[in-house]
Amino acid sequence: MKLDIRSLLSAYRDGSTTPEKVITELKKKIAEAPASIWISHTSDESLSRYLKNLHLKSPRDLPLYGIPFAIKDNIDLENCETTAGCPAFAYTPNRSATVVGKLIRAGAIPLGKTNMDQFATGLVGVRTPYGAIPNRFAPEYISGGSSSGSAAALAYGLCSFSLGTDTAGSGRVPAAFNNLYGVKPTCGLLSTKGVVPACRSLDCVSLFALNLSDAKRLLEIAKGYDEDDDYSRKAPENLAHLPENWTFGVPEESELNFFGNENYRKLFEDSITAAEKAGGKMRRIHFKPFLEAARLLYEGPWVFERYSAVGKFIEEHSAQIHPVTRKIIIPPSTPHPSQIFDAFHKLRHAKALADREMDQVDFLITPTVGTCYKTAEVEADPIRLNSNLGYYTNYMNLLDFSALAIPVGFAGKLPFGVTLVGKAFAENVLFSAAEKLRSFLAPKMAIAVCGAHLQGMPLHGELEDAEFLGTQKTAAEYTMFALPGNIPKPALVRAEKGGSSFHVELYALPAEEFGKFISQIPAPLSIGKIRLENGTEVSGFLGEPIVQKIGKNISEFGDWRKYFFSL
């Protein structure tokens, strides 16, 4: 089941499926995915009501007809509890947030509320009483935050798009770690009415999407002035467009920081080369004023804007608050009022300098994040590592810029992405640039299949758009097990001693499609490196140790199809 918006709408139009069938199937997948993705689920009664509202409409009437989506749990959904990641804070709103209402009226179906760093304070996704979410591609790593559940719900194939918020990177960071497109719109372009504030003057609703066209469609539907939101802004009538001869900015080499992750550095360098191949002219810019603005977010008075939102509640419910969240929002001392004005003056100066840099280019390209961390690493050093993750994101809303995070490729198992940065209301520029970059930022990734995805097998259709690279055999160091299930499939397990060689087919997929393909893999299967007969290694299907207990050893066949046709 392809969950991108165009594919689902096409399936609805030709009658090959219905919203009811899609929701039923997704509920099964949700039950099998990590429970920590969700804080609450939309009730069956409410789902029935949303589905019933579609009966008098058609996929041609509504741009999001029957499209399932997830909502970060600091954004209100009518009659569904909002917790902001803190059970003691919970309340049940009688109306949906403005953005949620727009999407539902467009035909979208909310599936539930997703996990998050408590009170949207963090970029790591572990500051939550509901449990950290294992990264879809490398479970020992973080999913990013604070919109961790919304990104993971999409990465695990549980919805078609999702809503997050982004004050300091909470939408872009998890987009990068989950191989997704993340829209950080101009502050005020999307209403924040019905959103639990973090830093109210800097908050914005963000969007996660599976592809660029979905992201653009969602932004068009969700944006708009809201007279009930004091921070809402009307977009200019004459929006900027990307010129034919375009220039992009890149931070000076000395101002880039990958925190020791040379694989991410290489992918970023490849991205810059790709942008030049796409027709852009690269110009180095001074990133220092951007970084100076970023430091003000947590070293300046904006920390007290977080206190203004939830500080009193935290003081009254200290035992229910994550200790790192409490430490950040309840600072040990209060600055002299003059220091607040000092910070505003510093920001004004940084803004003037940053705008001068932006005036020299049409947009910037930066890494979305410089590295990724394991969950255990973040738990051991929560403040410093979280700060590292915000190196390329914390300045954005303080400087009133717009951003579009896009996936680029993988460093081993981990996704990597870049962010296109524009001035306020420059979303058209960023989407146009991403369109030009897309074909150059989509290196193909090889995968070996040995079972249900082989030619002539039931799931081969999922590789119909992939490039066939030929057949190979694995090195003679594996055991194959047949797994029970509706669709028969095998699992390879590396043998402790000896082992056999097995027939595989090799395919190449663009990085984006590779990510979507492997996101559908159910446990106990996973993706790992398989050694081929010629000594090279390639990504492929491997089984967790439990398959040796639940599966049947079929190694004697040497080829899944031989076993399949022997049944």
DOVO-267682 format. One record per residue (C-alpha): residue number from 1; residue in one letter; x, y, z. Coordinates in Angstrom, 3 decimals, always signed. Layout:
BEGIN
> i	aa	X	Y	Z
> NUM	A	X	Y	Z
...
END
This chain:
BEGIN
> i	aa	X	Y	Z
> 1	M	+0.000	+0.000	+0.000
> 2	K	+1.593	+3.249	-1.156
> 3	L	+0.682	+6.000	+1.268
> 4	D	+1.812	+9.120	-0.563
> 5	I	-1.106	+11.428	-1.338
> 6	R	-1.089	+11.045	-5.121
> 7	S	-1.001	+7.250	-4.952
> 8	L	-3.807	+7.022	-2.406
> 9	L	-6.045	+9.459	-4.273
> 10	S	-5.429	+7.488	-7.476
> 11	A	-6.362	+4.252	-5.718
> 12	Y	-9.551	+5.817	-4.381
> 13	R	-10.484	+7.139	-7.821
> 14	D	-10.058	+3.805	-9.597
> 15	G	-11.857	+1.932	-6.842
> 16	S	-8.966	-0.349	-5.921
> 17	T	-9.360	+0.633	-2.262
> 18	T	-11.451	+2.819	+0.039
> 19	P	-10.672	+5.030	+3.032
> 20	E	-12.310	+2.410	+5.270
> 21	K	-9.968	-0.307	+3.999
> 22	V	-6.925	+1.931	+4.350
> 23	I	-7.780	+2.855	+7.930
> 24	T	-8.409	-0.800	+8.826
> 25	E	-5.037	-1.822	+7.391
> 26	L	-3.217	+1.041	+9.118
> 27	K	-4.735	+0.148	+12.478
> 28	K	-3.169	-3.296	+12.094
> 29	K	+0.208	-1.780	+11.256
> 30	I	-0.036	+0.653	+14.162
> 31	A	-0.597	-2.275	+16.527
> 32	E	+2.641	-3.884	+15.276
> 33	A	+4.798	-0.723	+15.352
> 34	P	+6.549	+0.647	+18.459
> 35	A	+3.864	+1.743	+20.920
> 36	S	+5.962	+4.759	+21.900
> 37	I	+5.119	+6.472	+18.596
> 38	W	+1.641	+7.351	+19.867
> 39	I	+0.260	+9.005	+22.968
> 40	S	-3.380	+8.462	+22.019
> 41	H	-5.421	+7.144	+19.129
> 42	T	-8.522	+8.587	+17.514
> 43	S	-11.524	+6.671	+18.839
> 44	D	-13.430	+4.296	+16.547
> 45	E	-16.489	+6.514	+17.008
> 46	S	-14.609	+9.584	+15.806
> 47	L	-13.015	+7.693	+12.916
> 48	S	-16.470	+6.550	+11.823
> 49	R	-17.633	+10.149	+11.866
> 50	Y	-14.699	+11.343	+9.769
> 51	L	-15.270	+8.516	+7.275
> 52	K	-19.000	+9.185	+7.143
> 53	N	-18.297	+12.814	+6.239
> 54	L	-16.603	+11.536	+3.070
> 55	H	-19.592	+9.540	+1.849
> 56	L	-21.195	+12.449	+0.035
> 57	K	-17.869	+13.530	-1.449
> 58	S	-15.364	+11.988	-3.841
> 59	P	-11.566	+12.044	-4.335
> 60	R	-12.191	+14.632	-7.039
> 61	D	-13.986	+16.962	-4.633
> 62	L	-11.486	+17.079	-1.788
> 63	P	-7.699	+17.480	-2.155
> 64	L	-7.026	+15.230	+0.865
> 65	Y	-9.942	+12.823	+0.514
> 66	G	-9.378	+9.912	+2.898
> 67	I	-5.719	+10.779	+3.492
> 68	P	-4.644	+9.565	+6.977
> 69	F	-2.428	+11.785	+9.102
> 70	A	-0.895	+12.058	+12.577
> 71	I	-0.810	+15.050	+14.920
> 72	K	+1.877	+16.039	+17.417
> 73	D	+0.355	+16.017	+20.880
> 74	N	+0.780	+19.720	+21.507
> 75	I	-1.697	+20.459	+18.707
> 76	D	-5.403	+20.204	+19.506
> 77	L	-7.739	+17.668	+17.942
> 78	E	-11.373	+18.022	+18.889
> 79	N	-12.483	+15.634	+21.658
> 80	C	-9.016	+14.036	+21.811
> 81	E	-6.790	+14.630	+24.822
> 82	T	-3.811	+16.979	+24.470
> 83	T	-0.891	+16.252	+26.827
> 84	A	+2.141	+18.068	+25.327
> 85	G	+4.063	+15.015	+26.504
> 86	C	+2.990	+15.437	+30.141
> 87	P	+0.032	+13.349	+31.439
> 88	A	-0.578	+15.741	+34.338
> 89	F	-1.054	+18.607	+31.861
> 90	A	-3.756	+16.795	+29.871
> 91	Y	-6.935	+18.525	+28.744
> 92	T	-9.591	+17.700	+26.154
> 93	P	-10.308	+20.530	+23.688
> 94	N	-13.779	+21.058	+22.259
> 95	R	-12.382	+22.295	+18.945
> 96	S	-9.418	+21.427	+16.759
> 97	A	-6.468	+23.696	+16.106
> 98	T	-7.042	+25.908	+13.086
> 99	V	-4.572	+23.972	+10.929
> 100	V	-6.072	+20.606	+11.911
> 101	G	-9.551	+21.870	+11.053
> 102	K	-8.393	+22.973	+7.600
> 103	L	-6.885	+19.582	+6.851
> 104	I	-9.973	+17.689	+8.039
> 105	R	-12.251	+19.895	+5.923
> 106	A	-9.987	+19.031	+2.979
> 107	G	-10.792	+15.355	+3.598
> 108	A	-7.886	+14.195	+5.762
> 109	I	-8.475	+11.677	+8.551
> 110	P	-6.627	+12.125	+11.873
> 111	L	-5.389	+8.839	+13.322
> 112	G	-4.218	+10.128	+16.689
> 113	K	-1.744	+12.158	+18.712
> 114	T	+1.978	+11.423	+18.646
> 115	N	+4.805	+11.336	+21.170
> 116	M	+7.102	+14.303	+21.688
> 117	D	+9.785	+15.814	+23.878
> 118	Q	+7.833	+17.153	+26.824
> 119	F	+6.488	+20.681	+26.177
> 120	A	+8.390	+20.653	+22.866
> 121	T	+11.656	+21.254	+24.740
> 122	G	+14.351	+19.243	+23.004
> 123	L	+15.599	+17.985	+19.642
> 124	V	+16.263	+14.429	+20.798
> 125	G	+12.891	+12.694	+21.269
> 126	V	+13.825	+11.059	+24.582
> 127	R	+12.475	+13.624	+27.062
> 128	T	+9.110	+11.961	+27.369
> 129	P	+7.341	+9.713	+29.892
> 130	Y	+5.927	+7.713	+26.972
> 131	G	+9.304	+6.254	+26.005
> 132	A	+11.907	+7.018	+23.350
> 133	I	+11.080	+5.885	+19.813
> 134	P	+13.671	+3.654	+18.111
> 135	N	+14.897	+5.116	+14.834
> 136	R	+13.202	+3.294	+11.952
> 137	F	+16.482	+2.758	+10.135
> 138	A	+18.863	+2.181	+13.066
> 139	P	+16.937	+1.326	+16.258
> 140	E	+19.765	+2.155	+18.635
> 141	Y	+19.707	+5.773	+17.410
> 142	I	+17.259	+8.576	+18.255
> 143	S	+14.348	+9.589	+16.036
> 144	G	+14.945	+13.265	+16.775
> 145	G	+12.577	+15.696	+18.420
> 146	S	+10.650	+17.321	+19.641
> 147	S	+8.235	+16.083	+16.951
> 148	S	+9.584	+12.540	+17.277
> 149	G	+6.304	+10.629	+17.068
> 150	S	+4.984	+12.548	+14.078
> 151	A	+8.139	+11.847	+12.077
> 152	A	+8.317	+8.214	+13.196
> 153	A	+4.647	+7.576	+12.358
> 154	L	+5.417	+8.565	+8.781
> 155	A	+8.735	+6.724	+8.616
> 156	Y	+7.158	+3.508	+9.940
> 157	G	+4.463	+3.695	+7.241
> 158	L	+1.540	+4.434	+9.581
> 159	C	+0.143	+7.540	+7.846
> 160	S	+0.499	+9.702	+4.730
> 161	F	+1.694	+12.904	+6.401
> 162	S	+1.950	+14.385	+9.855
> 163	L	+1.968	+17.636	+11.784
> 164	G	+4.726	+18.806	+14.082
> 165	T	+5.885	+22.092	+15.515
> 166	D	+9.221	+23.800	+14.989
> 167	T	+10.535	+26.489	+17.323
> 168	A	+14.215	+25.585	+17.282
> 169	G	+14.420	+22.637	+14.864
> 170	S	+11.725	+20.328	+16.231
> 171	G	+10.389	+19.661	+12.737
> 172	R	+13.573	+19.685	+10.682
> 173	V	+15.749	+17.485	+12.917
> 174	P	+13.342	+14.505	+13.012
> 175	A	+12.704	+14.959	+9.283
> 176	A	+16.419	+14.447	+8.676
> 177	F	+16.684	+11.406	+10.955
> 178	N	+13.613	+9.777	+9.379
> 179	N	+14.377	+10.405	+5.675
> 180	L	+11.431	+12.792	+5.264
> 181	Y	+10.627	+16.188	+3.821
> 182	G	+10.115	+18.751	+6.579
> 183	V	+8.530	+22.164	+5.972
> 184	K	+9.420	+24.884	+8.498
> 185	P	+7.232	+27.678	+7.147
> 186	T	+7.591	+31.370	+7.848
> 187	C	+6.349	+32.087	+11.367
> 188	G	+2.705	+33.119	+11.137
> 189	L	+2.086	+31.583	+7.713
> 190	L	+0.298	+28.664	+9.417
> 191	S	-1.923	+29.488	+12.365
> 192	T	-0.769	+28.398	+15.829
> 193	K	-4.260	+28.748	+17.284
> 194	G	-4.872	+25.563	+19.259
> 195	V	-1.156	+24.822	+19.762
> 196	V	+0.353	+24.573	+23.246
> 197	P	+3.000	+27.325	+23.193
> 198	A	+6.698	+26.730	+23.732
> 199	C	+8.064	+30.170	+22.792
> 200	R	+4.892	+31.751	+21.520
> 201	S	+6.582	+34.509	+19.511
> 202	L	+8.761	+31.914	+17.735
> 203	D	+6.467	+28.881	+17.417
> 204	C	+5.235	+27.521	+14.121
> 205	V	+3.396	+24.431	+12.917
> 206	S	+5.556	+22.242	+10.679
> 207	L	+4.737	+19.577	+8.109
> 208	F	+6.236	+16.129	+7.460
> 209	A	+5.737	+14.585	+4.024
> 210	L	+6.897	+11.574	+2.025
> 211	N	+7.786	+13.574	-1.059
> 212	L	+8.126	+17.102	-2.340
> 213	S	+4.771	+17.295	-4.125
> 214	D	+2.957	+16.187	-0.964
> 215	A	+4.793	+18.824	+1.066
> 216	K	+3.850	+21.553	-1.376
> 217	R	+0.207	+20.457	-1.535
> 218	L	-0.072	+20.355	+2.259
> 219	L	+1.431	+23.810	+2.691
> 220	E	-1.059	+25.292	+0.223
> 221	I	-3.973	+23.776	+2.137
> 222	A	-2.729	+24.530	+5.652
> 223	K	-1.505	+28.111	+5.270
> 224	G	-3.577	+31.251	+5.611
> 225	Y	-4.193	+34.259	+7.838
> 226	D	-6.115	+33.549	+11.052
> 227	E	-7.677	+36.530	+12.773
> 228	D	-7.968	+34.467	+15.973
> 229	D	-4.162	+34.075	+16.150
> 230	D	-2.328	+37.207	+17.285
> 231	Y	+0.851	+35.962	+15.645
> 232	S	-0.714	+35.116	+12.291
> 233	R	+0.637	+37.057	+9.296
> 234	K	-0.686	+37.774	+5.834
> 235	A	+1.674	+36.659	+3.090
> 236	P	+2.703	+39.346	+0.568
> 237	E	+0.799	+39.332	-2.711
> 238	N	+3.965	+39.255	-4.796
> 239	L	+5.974	+36.337	-3.489
> 240	A	+9.612	+35.831	-4.452
> 241	H	+10.474	+33.284	-7.139
> 242	L	+13.708	+31.509	-7.952
> 243	P	+15.452	+33.336	-10.843
> 244	E	+16.776	+31.530	-13.884
> 245	N	+20.375	+32.191	-12.850
> 246	W	+20.318	+31.317	-9.184
> 247	T	+22.931	+31.444	-6.465
> 248	F	+23.013	+29.491	-3.238
> 249	G	+24.974	+30.179	-0.096
> 250	V	+27.045	+27.709	+1.916
> 251	P	+28.714	+28.443	+5.281
> 252	E	+32.445	+29.019	+5.244
> 253	E	+34.336	+25.752	+5.653
> 254	S	+35.618	+26.810	+9.082
> 255	E	+32.029	+27.425	+10.244
> 256	L	+30.707	+24.006	+9.296
> 257	N	+30.534	+21.480	+12.121
> 258	F	+29.863	+17.756	+11.794
> 259	F	+30.944	+16.846	+15.341
> 260	G	+33.282	+14.167	+14.061
> 261	N	+30.822	+12.595	+11.610
> 262	E	+32.871	+12.413	+8.408
> 263	N	+30.185	+10.395	+6.610
> 264	Y	+27.743	+13.273	+7.011
> 265	R	+30.434	+15.721	+5.881
> 266	K	+30.966	+13.733	+2.690
> 267	L	+27.232	+13.613	+1.973
> 268	F	+27.004	+17.377	+2.452
> 269	E	+29.893	+17.972	+0.079
> 270	D	+28.169	+15.723	-2.457
> 271	S	+25.003	+17.797	-2.020
> 272	I	+26.854	+21.005	-2.849
> 273	T	+28.292	+19.383	-5.966
> 274	A	+24.795	+18.252	-6.938
> 275	A	+23.421	+21.778	-6.511
> 276	E	+26.090	+23.114	-8.849
> 277	K	+25.269	+20.413	-11.397
> 278	A	+21.621	+21.481	-11.143
> 279	G	+22.595	+24.939	-12.374
> 280	G	+23.279	+26.863	-9.179
> 281	K	+26.262	+29.062	-8.436
> 282	M	+27.770	+28.477	-4.981
> 283	R	+28.870	+31.386	-2.789
> 284	R	+30.463	+31.032	+0.641
> 285	I	+28.732	+33.110	+3.309
> 286	H	+29.658	+34.109	+6.855
> 287	F	+27.629	+31.900	+9.188
> 288	K	+28.779	+33.595	+12.399
> 289	P	+25.762	+35.938	+12.769
> 290	F	+23.423	+32.965	+12.345
> 291	L	+25.242	+31.132	+15.137
> 292	E	+25.225	+34.218	+17.362
> 293	A	+21.458	+34.447	+16.985
> 294	A	+21.132	+30.732	+17.730
> 295	R	+22.936	+31.083	+21.049
> 296	L	+20.378	+33.627	+22.213
> 297	L	+17.588	+31.059	+22.082
> 298	Y	+18.739	+29.264	+25.217
> 299	E	+21.260	+31.756	+26.615
> 300	G	+18.944	+34.768	+26.324
> 301	P	+15.494	+35.806	+27.611
> 302	W	+13.596	+33.483	+25.301
> 303	V	+14.026	+30.767	+27.911
> 304	F	+11.698	+32.857	+30.062
> 305	E	+9.132	+32.871	+27.281
> 306	R	+9.026	+29.096	+27.780
> 307	Y	+8.517	+29.746	+31.482
> 308	S	+5.690	+32.132	+30.590
> 309	A	+3.942	+29.278	+28.779
> 310	V	+4.246	+26.424	+31.276
> 311	G	+6.628	+27.471	+34.047
> 312	K	+4.053	+27.827	+36.810
> 313	F	+2.530	+24.475	+35.910
> 314	I	+5.967	+22.850	+36.083
> 315	E	+6.656	+24.348	+39.492
> 316	E	+3.317	+23.026	+40.784
> 317	H	+3.802	+19.553	+39.237
> 318	S	+7.551	+19.103	+39.555
> 319	A	+7.379	+15.342	+40.125
> 320	Q	+5.580	+14.808	+36.784
> 321	I	+8.142	+16.742	+34.733
> 322	H	+11.125	+15.243	+32.929
> 323	P	+14.213	+16.406	+34.848
> 324	V	+15.961	+17.856	+31.780
> 325	T	+12.811	+19.722	+30.737
> 326	R	+12.443	+21.106	+34.259
> 327	K	+16.079	+22.209	+34.316
> 328	I	+15.715	+24.127	+31.041
> 329	I	+12.388	+25.852	+31.713
> 330	I	+13.077	+26.662	+35.384
> 331	P	+16.489	+28.382	+35.188
> 332	P	+18.492	+28.827	+38.410
> 333	S	+18.521	+32.635	+38.248
> 334	T	+16.589	+35.520	+36.747
> 335	P	+18.461	+38.065	+34.616
> 336	H	+18.367	+41.762	+35.334
> 337	P	+15.759	+43.442	+33.064
> 338	S	+18.547	+45.301	+31.283
> 339	Q	+19.913	+41.969	+30.061
> 340	I	+16.674	+41.363	+28.197
> 341	F	+17.189	+44.539	+26.195
> 342	D	+20.835	+43.610	+25.676
> 343	A	+19.657	+40.343	+24.105
> 344	F	+17.199	+42.135	+21.814
> 345	H	+19.970	+44.484	+20.696
> 346	K	+22.274	+41.512	+20.027
> 347	L	+19.552	+39.814	+18.011
> 348	R	+18.910	+42.969	+16.009
> 349	H	+22.599	+43.171	+15.163
> 350	A	+22.801	+39.482	+14.239
> 351	K	+19.681	+39.867	+12.086
> 352	A	+21.182	+42.808	+10.198
> 353	L	+24.381	+40.876	+9.491
> 354	A	+22.548	+37.674	+8.552
> 355	D	+20.247	+39.573	+6.182
> 356	R	+23.307	+41.010	+4.419
> 357	E	+24.548	+37.488	+3.817
> 358	M	+21.116	+36.379	+2.597
> 359	D	+20.950	+39.373	+0.218
> 360	Q	+23.918	+37.943	-1.695
> 361	V	+22.182	+34.646	-2.543
> 362	D	+18.759	+33.268	-3.383
> 363	F	+18.846	+30.746	-0.533
> 364	L	+21.257	+28.831	+1.697
> 365	I	+22.071	+25.141	+1.815
> 366	T	+23.209	+23.771	+5.163
> 367	P	+23.222	+20.341	+6.748
> 368	T	+19.988	+19.830	+8.650
> 369	V	+22.050	+18.275	+11.432
> 370	G	+25.770	+17.670	+11.714
> 371	T	+25.476	+14.183	+13.190
> 372	C	+23.129	+11.701	+14.855
> 373	Y	+23.411	+10.095	+18.289
> 374	K	+22.482	+6.840	+19.909
> 375	T	+19.744	+6.999	+22.523
> 376	A	+22.163	+5.899	+25.232
> 377	E	+24.568	+8.715	+24.293
> 378	V	+21.840	+11.333	+24.588
> 379	E	+20.681	+10.002	+27.937
> 380	A	+24.252	+10.221	+29.233
> 381	D	+24.905	+13.776	+27.967
> 382	P	+21.480	+15.346	+27.317
> 383	I	+22.213	+19.088	+27.198
> 384	R	+25.419	+19.202	+25.151
> 385	L	+24.337	+16.709	+22.503
> 386	N	+20.939	+18.377	+22.147
> 387	S	+22.757	+21.676	+21.611
> 388	N	+24.887	+20.083	+18.883
> 389	L	+21.747	+18.985	+17.048
> 390	G	+20.519	+22.585	+16.976
> 391	Y	+23.686	+24.003	+15.406
> 392	Y	+21.994	+24.511	+12.010
> 393	T	+18.431	+25.051	+13.252
> 394	N	+18.225	+27.200	+16.407
> 395	Y	+18.618	+30.553	+14.656
> 396	M	+15.816	+30.115	+12.136
> 397	N	+12.763	+31.645	+13.811
> 398	L	+14.731	+34.277	+15.729
> 399	L	+15.933	+35.593	+12.352
> 400	D	+12.479	+35.149	+10.749
> 401	F	+13.571	+32.782	+7.978
> 402	S	+11.774	+29.943	+6.209
> 403	A	+13.189	+26.467	+5.640
> 404	L	+12.674	+23.223	+3.777
> 405	A	+14.470	+20.086	+4.963
> 406	I	+14.994	+17.475	+2.251
> 407	P	+16.472	+13.953	+2.387
> 408	V	+19.723	+13.379	+0.523
> 409	G	+20.957	+9.879	+1.200
> 410	F	+22.270	+7.474	+3.813
> 411	A	+25.463	+7.219	+5.820
> 412	G	+25.346	+3.502	+6.433
> 413	K	+21.909	+2.910	+7.939
> 414	L	+21.373	+6.530	+8.987
> 415	P	+19.566	+9.039	+6.764
> 416	F	+21.122	+12.420	+6.042
> 417	G	+19.420	+15.570	+4.818
> 418	V	+20.104	+19.187	+3.960
> 419	T	+18.024	+22.270	+4.633
> 420	L	+17.260	+25.015	+2.135
> 421	V	+16.985	+28.330	+3.986
> 422	G	+15.180	+31.403	+2.669
> 423	K	+13.945	+34.730	+3.887
> 424	A	+10.438	+35.130	+5.291
> 425	F	+7.736	+34.030	+2.808
> 426	A	+10.340	+32.511	+0.462
> 427	E	+8.642	+29.095	+0.396
> 428	N	+8.167	+29.267	-3.399
> 429	V	+11.899	+29.826	-3.838
> 430	L	+12.727	+26.837	-1.644
> 431	F	+10.307	+24.464	-3.371
> 432	S	+11.550	+25.527	-6.819
> 433	A	+15.146	+24.982	-5.729
> 434	A	+14.293	+21.579	-4.266
> 435	E	+12.679	+20.577	-7.571
> 436	K	+15.878	+21.439	-9.415
> 437	L	+18.028	+19.649	-6.877
> 438	R	+15.937	+16.529	-6.547
> 439	S	+17.305	+14.502	-9.437
> 440	F	+20.874	+15.394	-8.487
> 441	L	+20.308	+14.690	-4.785
> 442	A	+18.921	+11.212	-5.323
> 443	P	+21.858	+8.813	-5.568
> 444	K	+20.714	+5.257	-6.072
> 445	M	+21.186	+2.665	-3.384
> 446	A	+21.492	-1.051	-4.043
> 447	I	+19.501	-3.699	-2.224
> 448	A	+19.600	-7.501	-2.442
> 449	V	+16.320	-9.411	-2.253
> 450	C	+16.071	-13.144	-1.735
> 451	G	+12.369	-13.947	-1.277
> 452	A	+8.950	-12.407	-1.830
> 453	H	+10.449	-9.512	-3.840
> 454	L	+12.135	-11.744	-6.444
> 455	Q	+10.837	-11.647	-9.994
> 456	G	+7.616	-13.628	-10.210
> 457	M	+7.031	-13.475	-6.452
> 458	P	+4.049	-11.773	-4.743
> 459	L	+5.806	-8.565	-3.628
> 460	H	+7.925	-7.946	-6.717
> 461	G	+5.543	-5.135	-7.713
> 462	E	+7.048	-2.992	-4.966
> 463	L	+10.240	-2.912	-7.055
> 464	E	+8.615	-2.226	-10.405
> 465	D	+10.246	+1.227	-10.636
> 466	A	+13.652	+0.024	-9.436
> 467	E	+16.654	-0.563	-11.679
> 468	F	+17.461	-4.285	-12.015
> 469	L	+21.198	-4.835	-11.521
> 470	G	+21.312	-8.583	-12.088
> 471	T	+21.576	-11.757	-10.023
> 472	Q	+24.228	-12.845	-7.566
> 473	K	+24.868	-15.375	-4.858
> 474	T	+25.633	-14.624	-1.256
> 475	A	+28.817	-15.741	+0.380
> 476	A	+28.489	-19.249	+1.840
> 477	E	+27.901	-18.024	+5.388
> 478	Y	+24.118	-17.841	+5.810
> 479	T	+21.156	-19.969	+6.848
> 480	M	+17.691	-19.422	+5.321
> 481	F	+14.434	-19.803	+7.258
> 482	A	+10.893	-19.764	+5.895
> 483	L	+8.642	-17.539	+8.017
> 484	P	+4.944	-18.107	+8.695
> 485	G	+2.462	-15.505	+7.453
> 486	N	-0.119	-14.590	+4.817
> 487	I	+2.638	-13.904	+2.296
> 488	P	+5.414	-16.532	+2.539
> 489	K	+8.843	-14.981	+2.883
> 490	P	+12.318	-16.037	+4.009
> 491	A	+14.879	-14.624	+6.385
> 492	L	+18.630	-14.951	+6.101
> 493	V	+20.607	-15.372	+9.307
> 494	R	+24.384	-15.269	+9.415
> 495	A	+25.558	-18.719	+10.469
> 496	E	+27.895	-19.018	+13.439
> 497	K	+29.762	-21.828	+11.669
> 498	G	+29.698	-22.943	+8.072
> 499	G	+26.672	-21.714	+6.169
> 500	S	+25.319	-21.839	+2.649
> 501	S	+25.128	-19.597	-0.408
> 502	F	+21.780	-18.288	-1.672
> 503	H	+20.408	-16.765	-4.856
> 504	V	+19.661	-13.021	-4.674
> 505	E	+18.555	-10.329	-7.119
> 506	L	+20.063	-6.847	-6.941
> 507	Y	+18.064	-3.651	-7.493
> 508	A	+18.926	+0.053	-7.287
> 509	L	+16.525	+2.606	-5.827
> 510	P	+16.817	+6.390	-5.389
> 511	A	+17.611	+7.176	-1.748
> 512	E	+14.102	+8.517	-1.117
> 513	E	+12.458	+5.396	-2.554
> 514	F	+14.955	+3.155	-0.760
> 515	G	+13.936	+4.743	+2.528
> 516	K	+10.230	+4.267	+1.837
> 517	F	+10.804	+0.681	+0.681
> 518	I	+12.654	-0.442	+3.789
> 519	S	+10.247	+1.457	+6.066
> 520	Q	+7.610	-1.145	+5.165
> 521	I	+9.688	-4.108	+6.367
> 522	P	+7.926	-5.913	+9.235
> 523	A	+9.669	-7.517	+12.197
> 524	P	+11.399	-9.920	+12.600
> 525	L	+13.011	-8.875	+9.300
> 526	S	+15.483	-5.995	+9.159
> 527	I	+17.966	-4.429	+6.771
> 528	G	+21.658	-5.142	+7.193
> 529	K	+24.771	-5.764	+5.142
> 530	I	+24.889	-9.037	+3.189
> 531	R	+28.204	-10.328	+1.893
> 532	L	+28.094	-11.501	-1.709
> 533	E	+30.040	-14.334	-3.297
> 534	N	+32.438	-11.834	-4.896
> 535	G	+33.313	-10.365	-1.474
> 536	T	+31.371	-7.105	-1.778
> 537	E	+28.657	-6.095	+0.692
> 538	V	+25.201	-4.760	-0.106
> 539	S	+22.100	-3.882	+1.896
> 540	G	+19.632	-6.744	+2.134
> 541	F	+17.042	-8.562	+4.205
> 542	L	+18.291	-10.231	+7.362
> 543	G	+16.366	-11.911	+10.158
> 544	E	+16.464	-11.297	+13.885
> 545	P	+17.613	-14.271	+16.010
> 546	I	+13.996	-15.227	+16.814
> 547	V	+13.448	-16.465	+13.239
> 548	Q	+15.487	-19.550	+14.128
> 549	K	+12.734	-20.493	+16.578
> 550	I	+9.639	-19.535	+14.585
> 551	G	+10.890	-20.366	+11.076
> 552	K	+11.688	-23.535	+9.131
> 553	N	+15.266	-24.133	+7.994
> 554	I	+15.178	-24.397	+4.189
> 555	S	+18.869	-23.872	+3.467
> 556	E	+19.042	-27.062	+1.402
> 557	F	+17.127	-25.379	-1.451
> 558	G	+19.672	-22.559	-1.989
> 559	D	+16.994	-20.459	-3.711
> 560	W	+13.693	-19.236	-2.232
> 561	R	+11.797	-19.899	-5.453
> 562	K	+12.798	-23.546	-5.464
> 563	Y	+11.340	-23.895	-1.986
> 564	F	+8.260	-21.796	-2.864
> 565	F	+7.361	-23.935	-5.866
> 566	S	+7.952	-27.119	-3.914
> 567	L	+5.032	-26.306	-1.589
END
